[in-house]
């Protein structure tokens, strides 16, 4: 028992990130159950870049959930950005994982609507639903989980050293925070005319990119 405790303190309890994340979800199951929700049994979580926005400088995507329908074995697949290193921050690894688990619980078709919001608030997330953070009670839970899990075996990747060349003249994704309606336009028209409007909910939110991506955009 003392040996296990020592391993946890020195951060060697989990050698691999996926094992750590799997153990984190196991710890979250009673928390979700207490809030009235069941985490799907068929769920796989990995450390990896979200399919879009993962390397943005400002409004960076730090997690993503893929629906079971997209997996050949019918399993939800969750990804936590390797950019994240801290586990106890309000928008750290565990808080981000909770957000992605909520997507798996309510279904990706709900996006960030009222069904998603109801579950998110119930498990302790707060803030704008497209960029939630752990509220005070959930943050305390995250710290308790972190103590049981030991150190997260991941080092923060330096995005400035990415081997991938930045794309020029790209379309900027604009999304409605209410219903998820999406359209795209260029930085030029965003600067001159402002963001496009959702037919139902008004001005949309453009994705943010770093200065290097903005250069030469027409």
MARNUDREN-261483 format. One record per residue: residue number from 1; residue in one letter; x, y, z of N, C-alpha, C in turn. Coordinates in nm, 3 decimals. Example, Ala and Ser with C-alpha at 12.3 -4.5 7.8 and 13.67 -1.06 7.14 Angstrom:
2
nr,rest,nX,nY,nZ,caX,caY,caZ,cX,cY,cZ
1,A,1.319,-0.569,0.780,1.230,-0.450,0.780,1.320,-0.330,0.780
2,S,1.285,-0.225,0.708,1.367,-0.106,0.714,1.290,0.003,0.787
***
This chain:
218
nr,rest,nX,nY,nZ,caX,caY,caZ,cX,cY,cZ
1,X,0.084,-0.121,0.000,0.000,0.000,0.000,0.086,0.125,0.000
2,X,0.194,0.123,0.081,0.283,0.238,0.083,0.353,0.254,-0.051
3,X,0.383,0.140,-0.114,0.447,0.145,-0.245,0.357,0.213,-0.346
4,X,0.228,0.178,-0.349,0.134,0.239,-0.442,0.122,0.389,-0.416
5,X,0.120,0.425,-0.288,0.111,0.566,-0.253,0.232,0.641,-0.304
6,X,0.349,0.580,-0.291,0.472,0.642,-0.337,0.470,0.661,-0.487
7,X,0.420,0.560,-0.559,0.412,0.569,-0.705,0.322,0.684,-0.745
8,X,0.210,0.702,-0.675,0.116,0.806,-0.709,0.179,0.944,-0.685
9,X,0.251,0.957,-0.575,0.313,1.085,-0.542,0.420,1.121,-0.642
10,X,0.497,1.023,-0.689,0.605,1.052,-0.782,0.559,1.058,-0.926
11,X,0.429,1.039,-0.949,0.376,1.054,-1.083,0.396,0.933,-1.172
12,X,0.428,0.817,-1.116,0.454,0.698,-1.196,0.338,0.598,-1.195
13,X,0.226,0.639,-1.142,0.113,0.546,-1.135,0.066,0.505,-1.273
14,X,0.066,0.599,-1.366,0.024,0.571,-1.504,0.137,0.609,-1.599
15,X,0.186,0.511,-1.673,0.295,0.537,-1.766,0.248,0.606,-1.892
16,X,0.123,0.576,-1.933,0.073,0.629,-2.059,-0.044,0.725,-2.036
17,X,-0.054,0.823,-2.123,-0.159,0.923,-2.110,-0.299,0.861,-2.121
18,X,-0.316,0.768,-2.213,-0.447,0.708,-2.233,-0.493,0.632,-2.108
19,X,-0.397,0.566,-2.042,-0.431,0.493,-1.919,-0.475,0.591,-1.811
20,X,-0.407,0.703,-1.802,-0.442,0.807,-1.705,-0.581,0.862,-1.735
21,X,-0.609,0.890,-1.862,-0.739,0.945,-1.901,-0.852,0.844,-1.879
22,X,-0.825,0.717,-1.907,-0.924,0.612,-1.881,-0.957,0.606,-1.732
23,X,-0.853,0.614,-1.649,-0.874,0.610,-1.505,-0.951,0.733,-1.459
24,X,-0.927,0.846,-1.523,-0.999,0.969,-1.488,-1.149,0.954,-1.516
25,X,-1.183,0.895,-1.629,-1.324,0.874,-1.662,-1.389,0.780,-1.562
26,X,-1.315,0.678,-1.519,-1.368,0.586,-1.417,-1.402,0.661,-1.289
27,X,-1.317,0.757,-1.252,-1.344,0.837,-1.132,-1.463,0.930,-1.152
28,X,-1.486,0.970,-1.276,-1.596,1.064,-1.305,-1.733,0.997,-1.308
29,X,-1.737,0.868,-1.328,-1.866,0.799,-1.343,-1.960,0.822,-1.224
30,X,-1.915,0.807,-1.100,-2.005,0.832,-0.987,-2.050,0.978,-0.981
31,X,-1.962,1.069,-1.020,-1.996,1.212,-1.021,-2.110,1.240,-1.118
32,X,-2.101,1.184,-1.239,-2.207,1.201,-1.337,-2.334,1.131,-1.291
33,X,-2.318,1.012,-1.232,-2.433,0.936,-1.184,-2.509,1.015,-1.078
34,X,-2.437,1.079,-0.988,-2.498,1.159,-0.883,-2.576,1.277,-0.942
35,X,-2.529,1.326,-1.057,-2.596,1.438,-1.123,-2.714,1.392,-1.210
36,X,-2.733,1.259,-1.219,-2.845,1.205,-1.295,-2.810,1.161,-1.436
37,X,-2.682,1.141,-1.465,-2.640,1.104,-1.600,-2.546,0.983,-1.596
38,X,-2.553,0.902,-1.700,-2.466,0.785,-1.712,-2.367,0.805,-1.826
39,X,-2.240,0.787,-1.797,-2.138,0.794,-1.901,-2.145,0.667,-1.983
40,X,-2.146,0.676,-2.117,-2.153,0.556,-2.200,-2.040,0.458,-2.169
41,X,-2.070,0.330,-2.172,-1.968,0.229,-2.147,-1.870,0.221,-2.263
42,X,-1.924,0.236,-2.386,-1.838,0.231,-2.504,-1.780,0.369,-2.530
43,X,-1.663,0.392,-2.473,-1.601,0.523,-2.482,-1.450,0.505,-2.478
44,X,-1.382,0.570,-2.572,-1.237,0.562,-2.579,-1.181,0.704,-2.575
45,X,-1.077,0.726,-2.497,-1.020,0.861,-2.486,-0.870,0.856,-2.513
46,X,-0.823,0.954,-2.588,-0.682,0.962,-2.624,-0.633,1.105,-2.613
47,X,-0.503,1.120,-2.611,-0.441,1.252,-2.616,-0.408,1.279,-2.763
48,X,-0.469,1.382,-2.821,-0.445,1.412,-2.962,-0.507,1.544,-3.001
49,X,-0.463,1.598,-3.114,-0.511,1.728,-3.159,-0.656,1.719,-3.207
50,X,-0.740,1.814,-3.169,-0.874,1.823,-3.228,-0.860,1.841,-3.379
51,X,-0.961,1.799,-3.455,-0.951,1.800,-3.601,-0.940,1.940,-3.660
52,X,-0.982,2.043,-3.585,-0.967,2.180,-3.631,-0.948,2.272,-3.511
53,X,-0.868,2.377,-3.528,-0.849,2.475,-3.423,-0.754,2.436,-3.312
54,X,-0.693,2.319,-3.323,-0.607,2.273,-3.216,-0.479,2.353,-3.200
55,X,-0.434,2.416,-3.309,-0.309,2.492,-3.304,-0.331,2.642,-3.316
56,X,-0.454,2.687,-3.303,-0.482,2.830,-3.308,-0.415,2.901,-3.190
57,X,-0.379,3.027,-3.208,-0.305,3.098,-3.105,-0.395,3.148,-2.993
58,X,-0.519,3.182,-3.023,-0.606,3.242,-2.923,-0.723,3.150,-2.889
59,X,-0.819,3.140,-2.976,-0.936,3.057,-2.947,-0.903,2.913,-2.986
60,X,-0.823,2.850,-2.904,-0.769,2.717,-2.936,-0.865,2.606,-2.892
61,X,-0.889,2.510,-2.980,-0.969,2.394,-2.944,-0.882,2.302,-2.859
62,X,-0.929,2.266,-2.741,-0.848,2.186,-2.649,-0.907,2.046,-2.624
63,X,-1.019,2.018,-2.687,-1.079,1.886,-2.673,-1.180,1.862,-2.784
64,X,-1.211,1.736,-2.808,-1.309,1.704,-2.911,-1.369,1.566,-2.883
65,X,-1.497,1.553,-2.913,-1.567,1.426,-2.899,-1.623,1.385,-3.035
66,X,-1.594,1.263,-3.074,-1.651,1.207,-3.197,-1.762,1.110,-3.158
67,X,-1.873,1.112,-3.231,-1.986,1.026,-3.196,-1.959,0.878,-3.225
68,X,-2.032,0.792,-3.157,-2.016,0.648,-3.177,-2.044,0.610,-3.322
69,X,-2.132,0.686,-3.389,-2.168,0.656,-3.528,-2.048,0.670,-3.622
70,X,-1.948,0.748,-3.581,-1.831,0.770,-3.666,-1.726,0.660,-3.649
71,X,-1.743,0.576,-3.548,-1.646,0.472,-3.518,-1.694,0.337,-3.571
72,X,-1.605,0.261,-3.634,-1.645,0.133,-3.694,-1.693,0.031,-3.591
73,X,-1.654,0.052,-3.465,-1.697,-0.039,-3.359,-1.804,0.023,-3.269
74,X,-1.855,0.138,-3.309,-1.962,0.202,-3.234,-1.919,0.257,-3.099
75,X,-1.800,0.314,-3.094,-1.746,0.367,-2.968,-1.726,0.517,-2.979
76,X,-1.768,0.590,-2.875,-1.738,0.734,-2.870,-1.586,0.751,-2.858
77,X,-1.530,0.844,-2.934,-1.388,0.872,-2.924,-1.367,1.016,-2.880
78,X,-1.295,1.032,-2.770,-1.266,1.163,-2.714,-1.117,1.193,-2.730
79,X,-1.086,1.320,-2.756,-0.946,1.361,-2.769,-0.920,1.482,-2.681
80,X,-0.812,1.476,-2.607,-0.768,1.587,-2.523,-0.637,1.639,-2.581
81,X,-0.631,1.769,-2.606,-0.516,1.829,-2.672,-0.386,1.807,-2.595
82,X,-0.278,1.771,-2.666,-0.147,1.756,-2.601,-0.090,1.890,-2.556
83,X,-0.158,2.000,-2.594,-0.116,2.132,-2.547,-0.142,2.146,-2.398
84,X,-0.240,2.071,-2.346,-0.275,2.080,-2.204,-0.180,1.997,-2.119
85,X,-0.140,2.054,-2.009,-0.048,1.986,-1.918,-0.101,1.985,-1.775
86,X,-0.161,2.096,-1.733,-0.213,2.106,-1.597,-0.343,2.026,-1.584
87,X,-0.361,1.962,-1.470,-0.482,1.882,-1.450,-0.581,1.949,-1.354
88,X,-0.536,2.048,-1.277,-0.621,2.107,-1.175,-0.673,2.245,-1.211
89,X,-0.636,2.300,-1.325,-0.687,2.431,-1.367,-0.834,2.421,-1.405
90,X,-0.903,2.535,-1.402,-1.046,2.538,-1.436,-1.071,2.500,-1.581
91,X,-0.970,2.515,-1.667,-0.978,2.471,-1.806,-0.863,2.376,-1.839
92,X,-0.824,2.297,-1.739,-0.716,2.202,-1.757,-0.765,2.070,-1.814
93,X,-0.682,1.969,-1.802,-0.710,1.838,-1.861,-0.842,1.780,-1.809
94,X,-0.860,1.777,-1.678,-0.979,1.714,-1.622,-1.106,1.792,-1.654
95,X,-1.103,1.924,-1.644,-1.221,2.005,-1.675,-1.257,1.991,-1.823
96,X,-1.155,1.983,-1.909,-1.179,1.964,-2.052,-1.237,1.826,-2.078
97,X,-1.186,1.727,-2.008,-1.237,1.591,-2.024,-1.384,1.583,-1.982
98,X,-1.420,1.651,-1.876,-1.561,1.654,-1.833,-1.648,1.711,-1.944
99,X,-1.603,1.820,-2.006,-1.678,1.883,-2.115,-1.701,1.784,-2.229
100,X,-1.596,1.712,-2.268,-1.608,1.618,-2.379,-1.695,1.498,-2.341
101,X,-1.688,1.456,-2.216,-1.774,1.347,-2.170,-1.921,1.389,-2.177
102,X,-1.949,1.515,-2.145,-2.087,1.564,-2.155,-2.138,1.548,-2.298
103,X,-2.053,1.579,-2.397,-2.092,1.559,-2.537,-2.129,1.413,-2.563
104,X,-2.049,1.322,-2.510,-2.076,1.179,-2.530,-2.206,1.137,-2.460
105,X,-2.234,1.198,-2.346,-2.353,1.164,-2.268,-2.481,1.209,-2.339
106,X,-2.483,1.334,-2.385,-2.608,1.389,-2.442,-2.617,1.370,-2.592
107,X,-2.506,1.340,-2.659,-2.507,1.322,-2.804,-2.452,1.444,-2.876
108,X,-2.372,1.418,-2.979,-2.310,1.528,-3.054,-2.411,1.612,-3.129
109,X,-2.528,1.555,-3.159,-2.630,1.631,-3.231,-2.684,1.747,-3.148
110,X,-2.663,1.742,-3.016,-2.710,1.850,-2.928,-2.617,1.970,-2.931
111,X,-2.496,1.951,-2.986,-2.395,2.057,-2.991,-2.379,2.118,-2.852
112,X,-2.401,2.252,-2.840,-2.392,2.318,-2.710,-2.527,2.380,-2.672
113,X,-2.635,2.311,-2.710,-2.769,2.368,-2.687,-2.813,2.349,-2.542
114,X,-2.941,2.369,-2.516,-2.992,2.366,-2.379,-2.981,2.227,-2.316
115,X,-2.987,2.122,-2.398,-2.973,1.985,-2.343,-2.830,1.966,-2.292
116,X,-2.733,2.010,-2.374,-2.593,2.005,-2.332,-2.573,2.090,-2.207
117,X,-2.629,2.210,-2.209,-2.612,2.303,-2.097,-2.665,2.246,-1.967
118,X,-2.781,2.181,-1.974,-2.840,2.123,-1.853,-2.747,2.021,-1.789
119,X,-2.689,1.934,-1.872,-2.597,1.833,-1.822,-2.468,1.898,-1.773
120,X,-2.415,1.992,-1.851,-2.290,2.059,-1.815,-2.300,2.127,-1.679
121,X,-2.408,2.200,-1.658,-2.427,2.270,-1.530,-2.445,2.169,-1.416
122,X,-2.514,2.059,-1.445,-2.540,1.958,-1.342,-2.412,1.894,-1.290
123,X,-2.311,1.881,-1.379,-2.186,1.818,-1.336,-2.081,1.920,-1.293
124,X,-2.119,2.049,-1.293,-2.031,2.150,-1.236,-1.955,2.239,-1.331
125,X,-1.983,2.228,-1.462,-1.920,2.319,-1.557,-1.989,2.454,-1.553
126,X,-1.918,2.557,-1.592,-1.974,2.693,-1.587,-1.923,2.771,-1.707
127,X,-1.976,2.893,-1.725,-1.931,2.981,-1.832,-2.004,2.958,-1.963
128,X,-1.949,3.015,-2.069,-2.005,2.997,-2.203,-1.994,2.851,-2.242
129,X,-2.101,2.794,-2.295,-2.103,2.651,-2.319,-2.004,2.605,-2.426
130,X,-1.962,2.693,-2.513,-1.861,2.656,-2.613,-1.720,2.663,-2.556
131,X,-1.705,2.720,-2.438,-1.574,2.733,-2.374,-1.591,2.727,-2.223
132,X,-1.638,2.614,-2.174,-1.670,2.602,-2.032,-1.544,2.597,-1.945
133,X,-1.566,2.620,-1.818,-1.460,2.601,-1.718,-1.522,2.535,-1.596
134,X,-1.440,2.476,-1.514,-1.488,2.408,-1.394,-1.529,2.509,-1.289
135,X,-1.654,2.498,-1.242,-1.698,2.582,-1.133,-1.627,2.541,-1.004
136,X,-1.655,2.613,-0.897,-1.583,2.590,-0.771,-1.596,2.447,-0.722
137,X,-1.719,2.392,-0.724,-1.740,2.255,-0.674,-1.669,2.152,-0.762
138,X,-1.681,2.168,-0.895,-1.617,2.073,-0.985,-1.465,2.084,-0.976
139,X,-1.415,2.204,-0.957,-1.270,2.223,-0.946,-1.216,2.148,-0.824
140,X,-1.294,2.148,-0.717,-1.255,2.071,-0.598,-1.253,1.922,-0.630
141,X,-1.351,1.876,-0.709,-1.355,1.736,-0.751,-1.232,1.704,-0.837
142,X,-1.198,1.794,-0.927,-1.082,1.772,-1.015,-0.955,1.757,-0.933
143,X,-0.940,1.838,-0.830,-0.821,1.830,-0.745,-0.817,1.697,-0.670
144,X,-0.935,1.651,-0.626,-0.942,1.521,-0.556,-0.909,1.408,-0.653
145,X,-0.961,1.415,-0.776,-0.929,1.313,-0.877,-0.780,1.313,-0.909
146,X,-0.724,1.433,-0.919,-0.582,1.446,-0.953,-0.494,1.379,-0.848
147,X,-0.532,1.390,-0.723,-0.455,1.328,-0.615,-0.456,1.175,-0.629
148,X,-0.570,1.122,-0.673,-0.581,0.977,-0.689,-0.510,0.928,-0.815
149,X,-0.509,1.012,-0.917,-0.453,0.971,-1.046,-0.302,0.981,-1.052
150,X,-0.247,1.072,-0.974,-0.105,1.099,-0.986,-0.077,1.191,-1.103
151,X,0.049,1.212,-1.134,0.088,1.308,-1.239,0.037,1.264,-1.375
152,X,-0.006,1.361,-1.453,-0.050,1.335,-1.590,0.075,1.321,-1.676
153,X,0.096,1.204,-1.740,0.221,1.180,-1.815,0.223,1.247,-1.951
154,X,0.219,1.378,-1.950,0.222,1.453,-2.076,0.298,1.583,-2.057
155,X,0.379,1.619,-2.156,0.447,1.747,-2.157,0.382,1.838,-2.260
156,X,0.364,1.963,-2.226,0.300,2.060,-2.315,0.382,2.079,-2.442
157,X,0.319,2.061,-2.558,0.389,2.079,-2.685,0.405,2.227,-2.717
158,X,0.523,2.264,-2.767,0.552,2.401,-2.808,0.501,2.419,-2.951
159,X,0.389,2.490,-2.966,0.328,2.505,-3.098,0.414,2.586,-3.194
160,X,0.503,2.669,-3.140,0.588,2.749,-3.229,0.688,2.663,-3.305
161,X,0.707,2.541,-3.260,0.801,2.450,-3.326,0.729,2.345,-3.412
162,X,0.606,2.373,-3.450,0.530,2.280,-3.532,0.595,2.262,-3.669
163,X,0.607,2.138,-3.718,0.666,2.114,-3.850,0.567,2.140,-3.964
164,X,0.442,2.169,-3.930,0.338,2.188,-4.031,0.337,2.334,-4.077
165,X,0.347,2.354,-4.207,0.342,2.490,-4.262,0.202,2.546,-4.248
166,X,0.194,2.673,-4.215,0.065,2.737,-4.196,-0.003,2.765,-4.330
167,X,-0.130,2.743,-4.333,-0.209,2.762,-4.455,-0.240,2.910,-4.476
168,X,-0.225,2.958,-4.598,-0.256,3.097,-4.631,-0.389,3.103,-4.704
169,X,-0.445,3.222,-4.709,-0.569,3.248,-4.783,-0.680,3.150,-4.743
170,X,-0.688,3.119,-4.617,-0.787,3.022,-4.574,-0.917,3.090,-4.534
171,X,-1.023,3.017,-4.546,-1.154,3.065,-4.504,-1.166,3.057,-4.352
172,X,-1.221,3.160,-4.292,-1.240,3.161,-4.148,-1.379,3.103,-4.114
173,X,-1.379,3.007,-4.026,-1.504,2.947,-3.982,-1.575,3.042,-3.886
174,X,-1.704,3.064,-3.909,-1.786,3.146,-3.821,-1.901,3.060,-3.771
175,X,-1.923,3.058,-3.641,-2.023,2.968,-3.582,-2.117,3.042,-3.490
176,X,-2.243,3.006,-3.495,-2.343,3.063,-3.405,-2.334,2.988,-3.272
177,X,-2.316,3.062,-3.164,-2.306,3.002,-3.033,-2.435,2.944,-2.981
178,X,-2.546,2.981,-3.043,-2.677,2.933,-2.997,-2.717,2.800,-3.061
179,X,-2.705,2.792,-3.194,-2.755,2.672,-3.264,-2.647,2.595,-3.338
180,X,-2.525,2.652,-3.349,-2.418,2.581,-3.417,-2.412,2.604,-3.567
181,X,-2.499,2.693,-3.622,-2.498,2.725,-3.765,-2.358,2.774,-3.803
182,X,-2.304,2.723,-3.914,-2.167,2.753,-3.954,-2.161,2.807,-4.096
183,X,-2.077,2.907,-4.118,-2.043,2.951,-4.254,-1.898,2.999,-4.250
184,X,-1.841,3.025,-4.367,-1.700,3.063,-4.373,-1.682,3.185,-4.464
185,X,-1.585,3.266,-4.428,-1.549,3.381,-4.509,-1.402,3.413,-4.482
186,X,-1.346,3.514,-4.549,-1.204,3.546,-4.531,-1.186,3.661,-4.432
187,X,-1.062,3.675,-4.386,-1.028,3.781,-4.292,-1.060,3.919,-4.352
188,X,-1.038,3.932,-4.482,-1.064,4.060,-4.547,-1.207,4.106,-4.524
189,X,-1.305,4.016,-4.546,-1.445,4.055,-4.531,-1.484,4.066,-4.385
190,X,-1.418,3.989,-4.299,-1.445,4.005,-4.156,-1.401,4.143,-4.109
191,X,-1.284,4.187,-4.160,-1.233,4.319,-4.121,-1.318,4.432,-4.177
192,X,-1.361,4.417,-4.303,-1.431,4.527,-4.370,-1.581,4.529,-4.340
193,X,-1.642,4.410,-4.324,-1.787,4.404,-4.309,-1.835,4.349,-4.175
194,X,-1.744,4.289,-4.101,-1.784,4.227,-3.975,-1.827,4.084,-3.995
195,X,-1.855,4.012,-3.887,-1.891,3.870,-3.898,-2.028,3.851,-3.962
196,X,-2.049,3.740,-4.033,-2.182,3.711,-4.089,-2.281,3.683,-3.977
197,X,-2.410,3.684,-4.013,-2.515,3.665,-3.914,-2.588,3.533,-3.935
198,X,-2.617,3.466,-3.825,-2.703,3.348,-3.827,-2.844,3.396,-3.861
199,X,-2.918,3.325,-3.947,-3.054,3.366,-3.984,-3.147,3.383,-3.863
200,X,-3.116,3.314,-3.753,-3.206,3.319,-3.637,-3.149,3.398,-3.518
201,X,-3.017,3.395,-3.502,-2.962,3.446,-3.377,-2.863,3.562,-3.391
202,X,-2.846,3.615,-3.511,-2.762,3.734,-3.525,-2.615,3.703,-3.547
203,X,-2.530,3.799,-3.505,-2.387,3.792,-3.533,-2.324,3.662,-3.484
204,X,-2.239,3.605,-3.570,-2.172,3.480,-3.538,-2.031,3.507,-3.486
205,X,-1.969,3.406,-3.430,-1.835,3.420,-3.373,-1.730,3.360,-3.466
206,X,-1.638,3.444,-3.520,-1.532,3.390,-3.607,-1.428,3.316,-3.525
207,X,-1.369,3.214,-3.584,-1.258,3.147,-3.517,-1.139,3.242,-3.512
208,X,-1.057,3.228,-3.411,-0.939,3.311,-3.398,-0.817,3.235,-3.445
209,X,-0.728,3.306,-3.513,-0.605,3.244,-3.563,-0.488,3.330,-3.522
210,X,-0.367,3.275,-3.533,-0.251,3.353,-3.494,-0.208,3.446,-3.606
211,X,-0.114,3.535,-3.575,-0.072,3.638,-3.669,-0.012,3.579,-3.796
212,X,0.058,3.468,-3.781,0.122,3.407,-3.899,0.019,3.361,-3.999
213,X,-0.093,3.310,-3.950,-0.197,3.263,-4.039,-0.268,3.379,-4.107
214,X,-0.272,3.494,-4.038,-0.343,3.609,-4.091,-0.268,3.676,-4.206
215,X,-0.138,3.663,-4.210,-0.060,3.729,-4.313,-0.096,3.675,-4.451
216,X,-0.122,3.765,-4.544,-0.150,3.726,-4.681,-0.292,3.678,-4.702
217,X,-0.377,3.686,-4.602,-0.514,3.638,-4.616,-0.594,3.739,-4.696
218,X,-0.663,3.693,-4.799,-0.742,3.784,-4.884,-0.888,3.740,-4.886
***
